[in-house]
């Protein structure tokens, strides 16, 4: 969903996490705290968000296909496509060049002609699967466009004010809110989601703006979808209860904004540690969290990763790719890197040139894929260092495998020791490609916003 201020993205659940007062939803369908059975392929995976409109000059599905070998080489696993449905025309607020918001859905069963045809889409899914990718699509359940046929054919599908008028949130005049108290609407929404699984063979959904929708709908919906296929479900929410009704992954906004505050000097490394620990305490142990330094909302509305992080952008990219519970995200163009805010409503193609960041991300993605220590469910331990005001270090372990991450989260060079036998040995420094001897007398020296990732074999 488009968001144009930091305040707008601070959902109710984000604020609740900060103050430690997230409400718990209780209903009979929830059997246990850790209800979700994740797809077997997901725990060491990663997500690459595809902005089709801006990806190529044509915006076409066919032209995007040409990037698949490059993305495969880089180590991308899950392709998340921003909404591919036809976009409504009524309610658009901008100039004649306005192509509309992806999140204003006119037809849930079709492909936006801006991108191509249903045949093109099915071909893309098939070839992606043949290359080992998984494919999920952005799903917009909270609202449709004002000219969606449901408005006329099913008027009771929509929320209405006291005068009987359809309603929308904020200034989103190109949307109309759906009424999930209507069971026929619930059935219809589940039915069209099933269509995309059965007919196009996708592997899951990233569900937009889910918080206004009753949690018990999601229990019913996901149970129904998983009878067809064990789909991967990502919720644009920071509500822990969504994991208890079948969502695999939720957003890590609170942690992301804590990293931004550390990068800007507004807050401390200890603050970041406290936010991480609070997230761990309120989310189920098997929850996956979406960590990132940018995505379509962040880039377009809150600023590029370079605006948000400055010279710290690589350090926090390492963090997002290696921290506990994460199935992390990379956004279209980060591998260049893209340094401009991509316009949301009009054509504004990414300028693909040198792919300077591709080796950096490839190193992290391939390490995650091959080493169980970076699986979402691998253990996490924060390490005490000789300078915890600037250094953030931790160890991930699983099944005899171990990875250590050491980050200098300051704008000054740091020299320090770490007296913890967990990191002693002769690990491989994955970015330098050399083994280093680490013991209790080893003095680490890291440049401003520097990082070390060790793999133990």
Order of alpha helices (4+ residues) and beta strands (2+ residues): alpha-alpha-beta-alpha-alpha-alpha-beta-beta-beta-alpha-beta-beta-alpha-beta-alpha-beta-alpha-beta-beta-alpha-alpha-beta-alpha-alpha-beta-alpha-beta-beta-beta-beta-beta-beta-beta-beta
